[in-house]
Amino acid sequence: MKQINLKHLVIPLLMVLMIMVSPAIAYDADTPYTVTMNLIIPSDTSFTVALAGAETTIDFNPATKDTTEVEPDSQVASGNTTPIAVITNSGNLNQSFSINLTAAKPSWVVLKGSSNGTYADSVSYDTALLELAAWNTTVPAGTKDIYLWADFTDALSGTTERTFQINSAAS
């Protein structure tokens, strides 16, 4: 007696069952074919920063070792005229921005930041992120201003360097 190989029967049987179960749909002028189309665009959180004037660094030059409300070179806070930095959202979604230092500041200086040119509105920052409400939800192509100040108390002579960082997050 000849033995039947079931492996050869399973696939054709499954195909027949699928054809029988699937509804036959005909399309015509009254019943057009429709299907979902997805346009999948990756998120882009890029941004640019322009420093005031021809600046390539942010430099504070106090008149003495004990000076407050010192603005960095090229910033003109009076009348919200010239921020030290302007951030432009060059991405394709809303972004929020924050600032911080990547290493602790010296104890003889207090650094402050604001979204406007008013020293009284400024907030101290160091290595922890400074997130101001005015820097939140920046639309694509939108801009945000950064104003900075430094208060020096018994500052040491010489140049002390720190890395200033601007961070972004989708919002």
FENNORJO-V8784 format. One record per helix or strand. SS is the DSSP state (~ for helix, > for strand). FROM is the first residue (numbers start at 1). TO is the last residue. Records with the same first field share a line. If there is no record, write none. Layout:
BEGIN
SS: FROM-TO / FROM-TO
END
This chain:
BEGIN
~: 6-21 / 78-80 / 119-121 / 133-135
>: 47-51 / 60-60 / 70-72 / 76-76 / 82-82 / 85-89 / 95-101 / 109-114 / 123-125 / 130-130 / 138-138 / 143-152 / 164-170
END
